[in-house]
């Protein structure tokens, strides 16, 4: 599905509808010194199995795409949970006119 590079939507900081630039959210690098990561490492250290059972069959074939919206006026970044898509690409969407 093609997602527009810019769209007009509500900005909570400006408190009005403004033009937003759209990018697809990508999670950053995991911090090895974060408490959750240290706890995970401690539980998986040594002999034995994994902390949680390994999933054999996957129920879902797609992932939800999260859109990162940046306000063109104030630069405030907000996230919008998208829909399940096999493939999401940013590009210009042709209007039906």
Secondary structure as GFF3:
##gff-version 3
##sequence-region A 1 97
A	DSSP	beta_strand	2	3	.	.	.	ID=ss1
A	DSSP	beta_strand	6	11	.	.	.	ID=ss2
A	DSSP	beta_strand	16	24	.	.	.	ID=ss3
A	DSSP	alpha_helix	35	44	.	.	.	ID=ss4
A	DSSP	beta_strand	63	71	.	.	.	ID=ss5
A	DSSP	beta_strand	77	85	.	.	.	ID=ss6
A	DSSP	beta_strand	89	90	.	.	.	ID=ss7
###
